[in-house]
C-alpha cells in the first residue's frame, strides 16, 4: 500500500517536472502566441483602459488616450513606451511561469515524502 502511494507520488512529481520542462522548451513559439494575445480585445476588467466613447473616425486625442501616451509624443517615444511595456510583460510572465512550476513541484515532493 505504501509503495503504491510512493510510486503514484513520484510519477505525479515526474509528470509535473516534465510539464515544466516542456513549457520552457516551447519558447520558440512564444512570439506567435504573444502576437495572438495582443491582437485579442483587451478585457473590460483591467481598469487601465480608455473608458470614453468612440467617435466614428478616430482622432489623435482618442488614440493617445487609448495608448496612454502624451498627445505631443513622437513616434519614437510611443514605440519606446510600448516596447518597455512588452519587455516588462515578457519578463514578468517568465518569472511567474517558472515560480509556479517550482512551487507545484515542491508541494508534490513534500506530499510524497510525508508518506
Biopython code that builds the backbone (N, CA, C, O; Angstrom):
import numpy as np
from Bio.PDB.StructureBuilder import StructureBuilder

atoms = [
    (1, "UNK", "N", (0.821, -1.191, 0.000)),
    (1, "UNK", "CA", (0.000, 0.000, 0.000)),
    (1, "UNK", "C", (0.865, 1.255, 0.000)),
    (1, "UNK", "O", (0.651, 2.162, -0.803)),
    (2, "UNK", "N", (1.848, 1.303, 0.907)),
    (2, "UNK", "CA", (2.711, 2.479, 0.987)),
    (2, "UNK", "C", (3.554, 2.626, -0.273)),
    (2, "UNK", "O", (3.798, 3.739, -0.738)),
    (3, "UNK", "N", (3.999, 1.498, -0.824)),
    (3, "UNK", "CA", (4.819, 1.583, -2.036)),
    (3, "UNK", "C", (3.997, 2.096, -3.214)),
    (3, "UNK", "O", (4.531, 2.780, -4.087)),
    (4, "UNK", "N", (2.715, 1.778, -3.249)),
    (4, "UNK", "CA", (1.842, 2.279, -4.313)),
    (4, "UNK", "C", (1.689, 3.790, -4.209)),
    (4, "UNK", "O", (1.735, 4.493, -5.218)),
    (5, "UNK", "N", (1.507, 4.287, -2.992)),
    (5, "UNK", "CA", (1.367, 5.727, -2.774)),
    (5, "UNK", "C", (2.649, 6.441, -3.188)),
    (5, "UNK", "O", (2.598, 7.489, -3.831)),
    (6, "UNK", "N", (3.786, 5.882, -2.825)),
    (6, "UNK", "CA", (5.071, 6.477, -3.194)),
    (6, "UNK", "C", (5.240, 6.466, -4.708)),
    (6, "UNK", "O", (5.684, 7.457, -5.288)),
    (7, "UNK", "N", (4.892, 5.358, -5.350)),
    (7, "UNK", "CA", (5.025, 5.258, -6.809)),
    (7, "UNK", "C", (4.126, 6.268, -7.507)),
    (7, "UNK", "O", (4.549, 6.922, -8.460)),
    (8, "UNK", "N", (2.891, 6.398, -7.039)),
    (8, "UNK", "CA", (1.969, 7.378, -7.632)),
    (8, "UNK", "C", (2.489, 8.792, -7.400)),
    (8, "UNK", "O", (2.431, 9.628, -8.302)),
    (9, "UNK", "N", (2.987, 9.063, -6.217)),
    (9, "UNK", "CA", (3.529, 10.390, -5.914)),
    (9, "UNK", "C", (4.728, 10.731, -6.772)),
    (9, "UNK", "O", (4.823, 11.839, -7.300)),
    (10, "UNK", "N", (5.644, 9.787, -6.916)),
    (10, "UNK", "CA", (6.825, 10.028, -7.750)),
    (10, "UNK", "C", (6.446, 10.202, -9.218)),
    (10, "UNK", "O", (7.029, 11.031, -9.917)),
    (11, "UNK", "N", (5.478, 9.431, -9.682)),
    (11, "UNK", "CA", (5.017, 9.570, -11.066)),
    (11, "UNK", "C", (4.388, 10.936, -11.288)),
    (11, "UNK", "O", (4.634, 11.577, -12.310)),
    (12, "UNK", "N", (3.582, 11.379, -10.343)),
    (12, "UNK", "CA", (2.957, 12.698, -10.442)),
    (12, "UNK", "C", (4.013, 13.798, -10.420)),
    (12, "UNK", "O", (3.928, 14.755, -11.190)),
    (13, "UNK", "N", (4.999, 13.671, -9.549)),
    (13, "UNK", "CA", (6.073, 14.659, -9.478)),
    (13, "UNK", "C", (6.866, 14.690, -10.780)),
    (13, "UNK", "O", (7.209, 15.763, -11.277)),
    (14, "UNK", "N", (7.155, 13.518, -11.329)),
    (14, "UNK", "CA", (7.892, 13.456, -12.598)),
    (14, "UNK", "C", (7.083, 14.078, -13.727)),
    (14, "UNK", "O", (7.639, 14.771, -14.579)),
    (15, "UNK", "N", (5.774, 13.836, -13.742)),
    (15, "UNK", "CA", (4.923, 14.425, -14.782)),
    (15, "UNK", "C", (4.884, 15.945, -14.646)),
    (15, "UNK", "O", (4.916, 16.658, -15.649)),
    (16, "UNK", "N", (4.815, 16.440, -13.424)),
    (16, "UNK", "CA", (4.826, 17.887, -13.207)),
    (16, "UNK", "C", (6.131, 18.517, -13.640)),
    (16, "UNK", "O", (6.136, 19.574, -14.272)),
    (17, "UNK", "N", (7.231, 17.881, -13.305)),
    (17, "UNK", "CA", (8.540, 18.398, -13.697)),
    (17, "UNK", "C", (8.710, 18.349, -15.212)),
    (17, "UNK", "O", (9.253, 19.277, -15.811)),
    (18, "UNK", "N", (8.245, 17.267, -15.827)),
    (18, "UNK", "CA", (8.323, 17.165, -17.288)),
    (18, "UNK", "C", (7.485, 18.255, -17.941)),
    (18, "UNK", "O", (7.883, 18.821, -18.959)),
    (19, "UNK", "N", (6.332, 18.551, -17.362)),
    (19, "UNK", "CA", (5.487, 19.624, -17.890)),
    (19, "UNK", "C", (6.181, 20.971, -17.825)),
    (19, "UNK", "O", (6.075, 21.774, -18.752)),
    (20, "UNK", "N", (6.890, 21.224, -16.733)),
    (20, "UNK", "CA", (7.636, 22.485, -16.616)),
    (20, "UNK", "C", (8.713, 22.580, -17.686)),
    (20, "UNK", "O", (8.892, 23.632, -18.300)),
    (21, "UNK", "N", (9.427, 21.487, -17.910)),
    (21, "UNK", "CA", (10.470, 21.498, -18.930)),
    (21, "UNK", "C", (9.887, 21.662, -20.328)),
    (21, "UNK", "O", (10.488, 22.325, -21.174)),
    (22, "UNK", "N", (8.728, 21.068, -20.579)),
    (22, "UNK", "CA", (8.087, 21.222, -21.890)),
    (22, "UNK", "C", (7.691, 22.678, -22.106)),
    (22, "UNK", "O", (7.878, 23.220, -23.195)),
    (23, "UNK", "N", (7.143, 23.314, -21.070)),
    (23, "UNK", "CA", (6.770, 24.722, -21.197)),
    (23, "UNK", "C", (7.987, 25.593, -21.484)),
    (23, "UNK", "O", (7.913, 26.519, -22.292)),
    (24, "UNK", "N", (9.094, 25.304, -20.832)),
    (24, "UNK", "CA", (10.301, 26.088, -21.058)),
    (24, "UNK", "C", (10.893, 25.810, -22.431)),
    (24, "UNK", "O", (11.476, 26.703, -23.045)),
    (25, "UNK", "N", (10.750, 24.577, -22.922)),
    (25, "UNK", "CA", (11.317, 24.218, -24.221)),
    (25, "UNK", "C", (10.518, 24.801, -25.377)),
    (25, "UNK", "O", (11.029, 24.876, -26.495)),
    (26, "UNK", "N", (9.296, 25.209, -25.140)),
    (26, "UNK", "CA", (8.442, 25.715, -26.211)),
    (26, "UNK", "C", (8.545, 27.229, -26.377)),
    (26, "UNK", "O", (7.624, 27.861, -26.895)),
    (27, "UNK", "N", (9.655, 27.810, -25.942)),
    (27, "UNK", "CA", (9.826, 29.258, -26.045)),
    (27, "UNK", "C", (9.899, 29.740, -27.488)),
    (27, "UNK", "O", (9.699, 30.925, -27.753)),
    (28, "UNK", "N", (10.180, 28.843, -28.417)),
    (28, "UNK", "CA", (10.289, 29.274, -29.806)),
    (28, "UNK", "C", (8.938, 29.658, -30.403)),
    (28, "UNK", "O", (8.900, 30.349, -31.421)),
    (29, "UNK", "N", (7.835, 29.232, -29.802)),
    (29, "UNK", "CA", (6.528, 29.644, -30.311)),
    (29, "UNK", "C", (5.964, 30.835, -29.534)),
    (29, "UNK", "O", (4.860, 31.300, -29.816)),
    (30, "UNK", "N", (6.719, 31.317, -28.567)),
    (30, "UNK", "CA", (6.241, 32.417, -27.741)),
    (30, "UNK", "C", (5.907, 33.675, -28.544)),
    (30, "UNK", "O", (4.879, 34.293, -28.266)),
    (31, "UNK", "N", (6.720, 34.091, -29.530)),
    (31, "UNK", "CA", (6.348, 35.294, -30.288)),
    (31, "UNK", "C", (5.002, 35.162, -31.003)),
    (31, "UNK", "O", (4.238, 36.126, -31.054)),
    (32, "UNK", "N", (4.705, 33.993, -31.551)),
    (32, "UNK", "CA", (3.429, 33.812, -32.230)),
    (32, "UNK", "C", (2.270, 33.875, -31.229)),
    (32, "UNK", "O", (1.230, 34.471, -31.510)),
    (33, "UNK", "N", (2.456, 33.264, -30.078)),
    (33, "UNK", "CA", (1.409, 33.281, -29.061)),
    (33, "UNK", "C", (1.198, 34.704, -28.555)),
    (33, "UNK", "O", (0.062, 35.138, -28.360)),
    (34, "UNK", "N", (2.290, 35.423, -28.344)),
    (34, "UNK", "CA", (2.194, 36.801, -27.880)),
    (34, "UNK", "C", (1.445, 37.661, -28.888)),
    (34, "UNK", "O", (0.628, 38.499, -28.506)),
    (35, "UNK", "N", (1.722, 37.455, -30.182)),
    (35, "UNK", "CA", (1.040, 38.215, -31.226)),
    (35, "UNK", "C", (-0.464, 37.941, -31.196)),
    (35, "UNK", "O", (-1.270, 38.860, -31.338)),
    (36, "UNK", "N", (-0.833, 36.688, -31.013)),
    (36, "UNK", "CA", (-2.256, 36.331, -30.966)),
    (36, "UNK", "C", (-2.928, 36.995, -29.772)),
    (36, "UNK", "O", (-4.021, 37.544, -29.906)),
    (37, "UNK", "N", (-2.288, 36.952, -28.601)),
    (37, "UNK", "CA", (-2.887, 37.554, -27.421)),
    (37, "UNK", "C", (-2.955, 39.070, -27.528)),
    (37, "UNK", "O", (-3.899, 39.676, -27.020)),
    (38, "UNK", "N", (-1.982, 39.697, -28.173)),
    (38, "UNK", "CA", (-2.024, 41.140, -28.341)),
    (38, "UNK", "C", (-3.120, 41.552, -29.309)),
    (38, "UNK", "O", (-3.660, 42.653, -29.197)),
    (39, "UNK", "N", (-3.454, 40.691, -30.253)),
    (39, "UNK", "CA", (-4.488, 41.039, -31.219)),
    (39, "UNK", "C", (-5.894, 40.822, -30.661)),
    (39, "UNK", "O", (-6.866, 41.304, -31.243)),
    (40, "UNK", "N", (-6.018, 40.107, -29.548)),
    (40, "UNK", "CA", (-7.324, 39.908, -28.925)),
    (40, "UNK", "C", (-7.781, 41.201, -28.261)),
    (40, "UNK", "O", (-6.946, 42.004, -27.845)),
    (41, "UNK", "N", (-9.083, 41.417, -28.153)),
    (41, "UNK", "CA", (-9.562, 42.620, -27.475)),
    (41, "UNK", "C", (-9.189, 42.588, -25.994)),
    (41, "UNK", "O", (-9.184, 41.532, -25.362)),
    (42, "UNK", "N", (-8.881, 43.754, -25.464)),
    (42, "UNK", "CA", (-8.499, 43.855, -24.061)),
    (42, "UNK", "C", (-9.720, 43.646, -23.175)),
    (42, "UNK", "O", (-10.839, 43.982, -23.563)),
    (43, "UNK", "N", (-9.508, 43.102, -22.007)),
    (43, "UNK", "CA", (-10.586, 42.816, -21.069)),
    (43, "UNK", "C", (-11.165, 44.106, -20.510)),
    (43, "UNK", "O", (-10.441, 45.078, -20.294)),
    (44, "UNK", "N", (-12.439, 44.111, -20.283)),
    (44, "UNK", "CA", (-13.099, 45.268, -19.696)),
    (44, "UNK", "C", (-12.856, 45.384, -18.208)),
    (44, "UNK", "O", (-13.268, 46.369, -17.595)),
    (45, "UNK", "N", (-12.198, 44.405, -17.610)),
    (45, "UNK", "CA", (-11.977, 44.398, -16.174)),
    (45, "UNK", "C", (-10.583, 44.869, -15.777)),
    (45, "UNK", "O", (-10.245, 44.854, -14.593)),
    (46, "UNK", "N", (-9.773, 45.285, -16.740)),
    (46, "UNK", "CA", (-8.387, 45.625, -16.426)),
    (46, "UNK", "C", (-8.271, 46.929, -15.657)),
    (46, "UNK", "O", (-7.342, 47.076, -14.862)),
    (47, "UNK", "N", (-9.166, 47.874, -15.857)),
    (47, "UNK", "CA", (-9.128, 49.122, -15.124)),
    (47, "UNK", "C", (-8.211, 50.161, -15.731)),
    (47, "UNK", "O", (-8.281, 51.322, -15.328)),
    (48, "UNK", "N", (-7.357, 49.811, -16.677)),
    (48, "UNK", "CA", (-6.435, 50.782, -17.254)),
    (48, "UNK", "C", (-6.788, 51.099, -18.698)),
    (48, "UNK", "O", (-5.939, 51.596, -19.439)),
    (49, "UNK", "N", (-7.986, 50.832, -19.108)),
    (49, "UNK", "CA", (-8.377, 51.089, -20.482)),
    (49, "UNK", "C", (-9.083, 52.435, -20.590)),
    (49, "UNK", "O", (-9.498, 53.011, -19.585)),
    (50, "UNK", "N", (-9.211, 52.916, -21.783)),
    (50, "UNK", "CA", (-9.884, 54.182, -22.048)),
    (50, "UNK", "C", (-11.382, 53.977, -21.897)),
    (50, "UNK", "O", (-11.965, 53.151, -22.599)),
    (51, "UNK", "N", (-12.011, 54.711, -20.995)),
    (51, "UNK", "CA", (-13.418, 54.488, -20.670)),
    (51, "UNK", "C", (-14.366, 55.344, -21.502)),
    (51, "UNK", "O", (-15.583, 55.186, -21.401)),
    (52, "UNK", "N", (-13.842, 56.231, -22.310)),
    (52, "UNK", "CA", (-14.705, 57.112, -23.098)),
    (52, "UNK", "C", (-15.328, 56.409, -24.285)),
    (52, "UNK", "O", (-14.985, 55.274, -24.615)),
    (53, "UNK", "N", (-16.254, 57.111, -24.916)),
    (53, "UNK", "CA", (-16.881, 56.570, -26.113)),
    (53, "UNK", "C", (-15.978, 56.739, -27.321)),
    (53, "UNK", "O", (-14.935, 57.388, -27.239)),
    (54, "UNK", "N", (-16.374, 56.163, -28.425)),
    (54, "UNK", "CA", (-15.582, 56.228, -29.639)),
    (54, "UNK", "C", (-16.279, 57.094, -30.673)),
    (54, "UNK", "O", (-17.500, 57.048, -30.822)),
    (55, "UNK", "N", (-15.491, 57.880, -31.379)),
    (55, "UNK", "CA", (-16.001, 58.681, -32.486)),
    (55, "UNK", "C", (-16.109, 57.789, -33.715)),
    (55, "UNK", "O", (-15.536, 56.700, -33.749)),
    (56, "UNK", "N", (-16.841, 58.249, -34.721)),
    (56, "UNK", "CA", (-16.941, 57.457, -35.946)),
    (56, "UNK", "C", (-15.586, 57.359, -36.637)),
    (56, "UNK", "O", (-15.263, 56.338, -37.243)),
    (57, "UNK", "N", (-14.793, 58.431, -36.541)),
    (57, "UNK", "CA", (-13.423, 58.399, -37.054)),
    (57, "UNK", "C", (-12.497, 58.732, -35.885)),
    (57, "UNK", "O", (-12.705, 59.725, -35.188)),
    (58, "UNK", "N", (-11.472, 57.900, -35.671)),
    (58, "UNK", "CA", (-10.588, 58.084, -34.524)),
    (58, "UNK", "C", (-9.783, 59.376, -34.669)),
    (58, "UNK", "O", (-9.225, 59.671, -35.726)),
    (59, "UNK", "N", (-9.742, 60.133, -33.572)),
    (59, "UNK", "CA", (-8.950, 61.358, -33.543)),
    (59, "UNK", "C", (-7.615, 61.076, -32.866)),
    (59, "UNK", "O", (-7.423, 60.031, -32.244)),
    (60, "UNK", "N", (-6.694, 62.036, -33.000)),
    (60, "UNK", "CA", (-5.382, 61.873, -32.366)),
    (60, "UNK", "C", (-5.535, 61.835, -30.844)),
    (60, "UNK", "O", (-4.852, 61.065, -30.169)),
    (61, "UNK", "N", (-6.426, 62.663, -30.310)),
    (61, "UNK", "CA", (-6.648, 62.695, -28.867)),
    (61, "UNK", "C", (-7.149, 61.340, -28.364)),
    (61, "UNK", "O", (-6.674, 60.827, -27.351)),
    (62, "UNK", "N", (-8.104, 60.778, -29.080)),
    (62, "UNK", "CA", (-8.648, 59.480, -28.686)),
    (62, "UNK", "C", (-7.576, 58.388, -28.748)),
    (62, "UNK", "O", (-7.509, 57.534, -27.864)),
    (63, "UNK", "N", (-6.753, 58.413, -29.773)),
    (63, "UNK", "CA", (-5.689, 57.413, -29.917)),
    (63, "UNK", "C", (-4.684, 57.516, -28.778)),
    (63, "UNK", "O", (-4.248, 56.496, -28.244)),
    (64, "UNK", "N", (-4.310, 58.741, -28.397)),
    (64, "UNK", "CA", (-3.345, 58.895, -27.305)),
    (64, "UNK", "C", (-3.949, 58.474, -25.970)),
    (64, "UNK", "O", (-3.242, 57.937, -25.117)),
    (65, "UNK", "N", (-5.247, 58.709, -25.776)),
    (65, "UNK", "CA", (-5.895, 58.258, -24.540)),
    (65, "UNK", "C", (-5.934, 56.734, -24.467)),
    (65, "UNK", "O", (-5.713, 56.154, -23.404)),
    (66, "UNK", "N", (-6.211, 56.097, -25.580)),
    (66, "UNK", "CA", (-6.269, 54.634, -25.599)),
    (66, "UNK", "C", (-4.895, 54.039, -25.323)),
    (66, "UNK", "O", (-4.773, 53.079, -24.561)),
    (67, "UNK", "N", (-3.851, 54.608, -25.944)),
    (67, "UNK", "CA", (-2.496, 54.082, -25.760)),
    (67, "UNK", "C", (-1.869, 54.509, -24.438)),
    (67, "UNK", "O", (-0.913, 53.885, -23.976)),
    (68, "UNK", "N", (-2.399, 55.567, -23.824)),
    (68, "UNK", "CA", (-1.857, 56.033, -22.557)),
    (68, "UNK", "C", (-0.563, 56.810, -22.704)),
    (68, "UNK", "O", (0.295, 56.758, -21.822)),
    (69, "UNK", "N", (-0.411, 57.533, -23.812)),
    (69, "UNK", "CA", (0.778, 58.353, -24.034)),
    (69, "UNK", "C", (0.363, 59.811, -24.143)),
    (69, "UNK", "O", (-0.822, 60.125, -24.258)),
    (70, "UNK", "N", (1.345, 60.693, -24.106)),
    (70, "UNK", "CA", (1.097, 62.124, -24.216)),
    (70, "UNK", "C", (0.653, 62.479, -25.636)),
    (70, "UNK", "O", (1.127, 61.874, -26.597)),
    (71, "UNK", "N", (-0.255, 63.456, -25.781)),
    (71, "UNK", "CA", (-0.675, 63.867, -27.128)),
    (71, "UNK", "C", (0.464, 64.445, -27.963)),
    (71, "UNK", "O", (0.388, 64.457, -29.191)),
    (72, "UNK", "N", (1.520, 64.925, -27.302)),
    (72, "UNK", "CA", (2.649, 65.502, -28.038)),
    (72, "UNK", "C", (3.776, 64.499, -28.264)),
    (72, "UNK", "O", (4.836, 64.868, -28.770)),
    (73, "UNK", "N", (3.564, 63.244, -27.897)),
    (73, "UNK", "CA", (4.613, 62.227, -28.044)),
    (73, "UNK", "C", (4.892, 61.956, -29.518)),
    (73, "UNK", "O", (3.978, 61.891, -30.341)),
    (74, "UNK", "N", (6.186, 61.798, -29.832)),
    (74, "UNK", "CA", (6.556, 61.480, -31.217)),
    (74, "UNK", "C", (6.542, 59.966, -31.418)),
    (74, "UNK", "O", (6.321, 59.211, -30.471)),
    (75, "UNK", "N", (6.779, 59.530, -32.647)),
    (75, "UNK", "CA", (6.725, 58.097, -32.968)),
    (75, "UNK", "C", (7.734, 57.295, -32.152)),
    (75, "UNK", "O", (7.436, 56.193, -31.691)),
    (76, "UNK", "N", (8.932, 57.856, -31.978)),
    (76, "UNK", "CA", (9.966, 57.152, -31.219)),
    (76, "UNK", "C", (9.561, 56.929, -29.773)),
    (76, "UNK", "O", (9.782, 55.850, -29.223)),
    (77, "UNK", "N", (8.966, 57.951, -29.150)),
    (77, "UNK", "CA", (8.538, 57.849, -27.754)),
    (77, "UNK", "C", (7.409, 56.826, -27.606)),
    (77, "UNK", "O", (7.404, 56.036, -26.662)),
    (78, "UNK", "N", (6.462, 56.840, -28.531)),
    (78, "UNK", "CA", (5.353, 55.882, -28.480)),
    (78, "UNK", "C", (5.888, 54.465, -28.612)),
    (78, "UNK", "O", (5.497, 53.578, -27.853)),
    (79, "UNK", "N", (6.779, 54.249, -29.572)),
    (79, "UNK", "CA", (7.348, 52.913, -29.785)),
    (79, "UNK", "C", (8.159, 52.476, -28.565)),
    (79, "UNK", "O", (8.086, 51.321, -28.146)),
    (80, "UNK", "N", (8.938, 53.414, -27.994)),
    (80, "UNK", "CA", (9.754, 53.086, -26.824)),
    (80, "UNK", "C", (8.861, 52.681, -25.643)),
    (80, "UNK", "O", (9.142, 51.688, -24.971)),
    (81, "UNK", "N", (7.801, 53.432, -25.388)),
    (81, "UNK", "CA", (6.897, 53.095, -24.285)),
    (81, "UNK", "C", (6.264, 51.727, -24.486)),
    (81, "UNK", "O", (6.158, 50.942, -23.543)),
    (82, "UNK", "N", (5.847, 51.442, -25.706)),
    (82, "UNK", "CA", (5.219, 50.154, -25.979)),
    (82, "UNK", "C", (6.222, 49.009, -25.845)),
    (82, "UNK", "O", (5.867, 47.940, -25.349)),
    (83, "UNK", "N", (7.472, 49.212, -26.280)),
    (83, "UNK", "CA", (8.490, 48.162, -26.169)),
    (83, "UNK", "C", (8.871, 47.923, -24.705)),
    (83, "UNK", "O", (9.119, 46.784, -24.311)),
    (84, "UNK", "N", (8.919, 48.979, -23.906)),
    (84, "UNK", "CA", (9.221, 48.825, -22.481)),
    (84, "UNK", "C", (8.132, 47.993, -21.810)),
    (84, "UNK", "O", (8.431, 47.090, -21.029)),
    (85, "UNK", "N", (6.875, 48.295, -22.112)),
    (85, "UNK", "CA", (5.772, 47.518, -21.535)),
    (85, "UNK", "C", (5.818, 46.072, -22.004)),
    (85, "UNK", "O", (5.553, 45.158, -21.223)),
    (86, "UNK", "N", (6.154, 45.854, -23.275)),
    (86, "UNK", "CA", (6.244, 44.500, -23.815)),
    (86, "UNK", "C", (7.354, 43.709, -23.117)),
    (86, "UNK", "O", (7.167, 42.541, -22.778)),
    (87, "UNK", "N", (8.512, 44.348, -22.902)),
    (87, "UNK", "CA", (9.629, 43.676, -22.234)),
    (87, "UNK", "C", (9.279, 43.351, -20.780)),
    (87, "UNK", "O", (9.607, 42.274, -20.284)),
    (88, "UNK", "N", (8.616, 44.282, -20.107)),
    (88, "UNK", "CA", (8.212, 44.056, -18.721)),
    (88, "UNK", "C", (7.244, 42.882, -18.628)),
    (88, "UNK", "O", (7.392, 42.021, -17.761)),
    (89, "UNK", "N", (6.265, 42.846, -19.506)),
    (89, "UNK", "CA", (5.299, 41.742, -19.510)),
    (89, "UNK", "C", (5.981, 40.407, -19.788)),
    (89, "UNK", "O", (5.642, 39.393, -19.179)),
    (90, "UNK", "N", (6.937, 40.409, -20.705)),
    (90, "UNK", "CA", (7.651, 39.181, -21.044)),
    (90, "UNK", "C", (8.421, 38.652, -19.841)),
    (90, "UNK", "O", (8.324, 37.469, -19.515)),
    (91, "UNK", "N", (9.183, 39.514, -19.182)),
    (91, "UNK", "CA", (9.984, 39.079, -18.035)),
    (91, "UNK", "C", (9.109, 38.663, -16.857)),
    (91, "UNK", "O", (9.409, 37.678, -16.183)),
    (92, "UNK", "N", (8.039, 39.397, -16.604)),
    (92, "UNK", "CA", (7.148, 39.029, -15.508)),
    (92, "UNK", "C", (6.469, 37.698, -15.783)),
    (92, "UNK", "O", (6.298, 36.890, -14.871)),
    (93, "UNK", "N", (6.082, 37.463, -17.021)),
    (93, "UNK", "CA", (5.430, 36.205, -17.386)),
    (93, "UNK", "C", (6.350, 35.020, -17.213)),
    (93, "UNK", "O", (5.924, 33.974, -16.722)),
    (94, "UNK", "N", (7.620, 35.162, -17.609)),
    (94, "UNK", "CA", (8.573, 34.061, -17.463)),
    (94, "UNK", "C", (8.848, 33.778, -15.998)),
    (94, "UNK", "O", (8.945, 32.618, -15.599)),
    (95, "UNK", "N", (8.975, 34.831, -15.185)),
    (95, "UNK", "CA", (9.253, 34.642, -13.764)),
    (95, "UNK", "C", (8.076, 33.956, -13.072)),
    (95, "UNK", "O", (8.274, 33.073, -12.237)),
    (96, "UNK", "N", (6.851, 34.359, -13.418)),
    (96, "UNK", "CA", (5.673, 33.743, -12.808)),
    (96, "UNK", "C", (5.550, 32.284, -13.211)),
    (96, "UNK", "O", (5.216, 31.432, -12.387)),
    (97, "UNK", "N", (5.825, 31.993, -14.496)),
    (97, "UNK", "CA", (5.692, 30.628, -15.007)),
    (97, "UNK", "C", (6.669, 29.698, -14.296)),
    (97, "UNK", "O", (6.287, 28.611, -13.861)),
    (98, "UNK", "N", (7.927, 30.118, -14.174)),
    (98, "UNK", "CA", (8.937, 29.286, -13.535)),
    (98, "UNK", "C", (8.647, 29.129, -12.051)),
    (98, "UNK", "O", (8.785, 28.035, -11.502)),
    (99, "UNK", "N", (8.246, 30.212, -11.399)),
    (99, "UNK", "CA", (7.942, 30.169, -9.975)),
    (99, "UNK", "C", (6.776, 29.227, -9.694)),
    (99, "UNK", "O", (6.814, 28.466, -8.727)),
    (100, "UNK", "N", (5.744, 29.271, -10.527)),
    (100, "UNK", "CA", (4.580, 28.410, -10.323)),
    (100, "UNK", "C", (4.947, 26.940, -10.504)),
    (100, "UNK", "O", (4.502, 26.091, -9.731)),
    (101, "UNK", "N", (5.756, 26.633, -11.520)),
    (101, "UNK", "CA", (6.165, 25.244, -11.747)),
    (101, "UNK", "C", (6.964, 24.717, -10.560)),
    (101, "UNK", "O", (6.731, 23.600, -10.099)),
    (102, "UNK", "N", (7.896, 25.511, -10.070)),
    (102, "UNK", "CA", (8.731, 25.058, -8.965)),
    (102, "UNK", "C", (7.921, 24.924, -7.680)),
    (102, "UNK", "O", (8.169, 24.008, -6.896)),
    (103, "UNK", "N", (6.959, 25.816, -7.448)),
    (103, "UNK", "CA", (6.118, 25.715, -6.261)),
    (103, "UNK", "C", (5.289, 24.442, -6.304)),
    (103, "UNK", "O", (5.176, 23.745, -5.296)),
    (104, "UNK", "N", (4.706, 24.130, -7.457)),
    (104, "UNK", "CA", (3.924, 22.899, -7.593)),
    (104, "UNK", "C", (4.801, 21.673, -7.375)),
    (104, "UNK", "O", (4.385, 20.722, -6.714)),
    (105, "UNK", "N", (6.001, 21.691, -7.923)),
    (105, "UNK", "CA", (6.910, 20.561, -7.778)),
    (105, "UNK", "C", (7.305, 20.372, -6.317)),
    (105, "UNK", "O", (7.343, 19.242, -5.832)),
    (106, "UNK", "N", (7.598, 21.464, -5.608)),
    (106, "UNK", "CA", (7.970, 21.368, -4.204)),
    (106, "UNK", "C", (6.808, 20.842, -3.362)),
    (106, "UNK", "O", (7.015, 20.071, -2.425)),
    (107, "UNK", "N", (5.589, 21.258, -3.698)),
    (107, "UNK", "CA", (4.415, 20.771, -2.973)),
    (107, "UNK", "C", (4.247, 19.269, -3.156)),
    (107, "UNK", "O", (3.959, 18.550, -2.199)),
    (108, "UNK", "N", (4.428, 18.799, -4.381)),
    (108, "UNK", "CA", (4.286, 17.369, -4.670)),
    (108, "UNK", "C", (5.358, 16.574, -3.937)),
    (108, "UNK", "O", (5.070, 15.523, -3.365)),
    (109, "UNK", "N", (6.590, 17.067, -3.952)),
    (109, "UNK", "CA", (7.667, 16.366, -3.247)),
    (109, "UNK", "C", (7.406, 16.317, -1.744)),
    (109, "UNK", "O", (7.652, 15.294, -1.105)),
    (110, "UNK", "N", (6.912, 17.410, -1.180)),
    (110, "UNK", "CA", (6.612, 17.425, 0.249)),
    (110, "UNK", "C", (5.516, 16.421, 0.570)),
    (110, "UNK", "O", (5.565, 15.754, 1.603)),
    (111, "UNK", "N", (4.540, 16.312, -0.302)),
    (111, "UNK", "CA", (3.449, 15.356, -0.097)),
    (111, "UNK", "C", (3.961, 13.925, -0.179)),
    (111, "UNK", "O", (3.566, 13.078, 0.622)),
    (112, "UNK", "N", (4.839, 13.648, -1.140)),
    (112, "UNK", "CA", (5.374, 12.294, -1.316)),
    (112, "UNK", "C", (6.218, 11.901, -0.115)),
    (112, "UNK", "O", (6.087, 10.787, 0.392)),
    (113, "UNK", "N", (7.083, 12.796, 0.347)),
    (113, "UNK", "CA", (7.970, 12.461, 1.453)),
    (113, "UNK", "C", (7.243, 12.405, 2.789)),
    (113, "UNK", "O", (7.779, 11.880, 3.765)),
    (114, "UNK", "N", (6.031, 12.940, 2.840)),
    (114, "UNK", "CA", (5.248, 12.887, 4.064)),
    (114, "UNK", "C", (4.833, 11.453, 4.366)),
    (114, "UNK", "O", (4.706, 11.072, 5.530)),
    (115, "UNK", "N", (4.621, 10.657, 3.318)),
    (115, "UNK", "CA", (4.190, 9.269, 3.499)),
    (115, "UNK", "C", (5.362, 8.401, 3.586)),
    (115, "UNK", "O", (5.222, 7.187, 3.740)),
]
sb = StructureBuilder()
sb.init_structure("model")
sb.init_model(0)
sb.init_chain("A")
sb.init_seg("    ")
for serial, (resi, resn, name, xyz) in enumerate(atoms, 1):
    if name == "N":
        sb.init_residue(resn, " ", resi, " ")
    sb.init_atom(name, np.array(xyz, "f"), 0.0, 1.0, " ", f" {name:<3s}", serial, name[0])
structure = sb.get_structure()
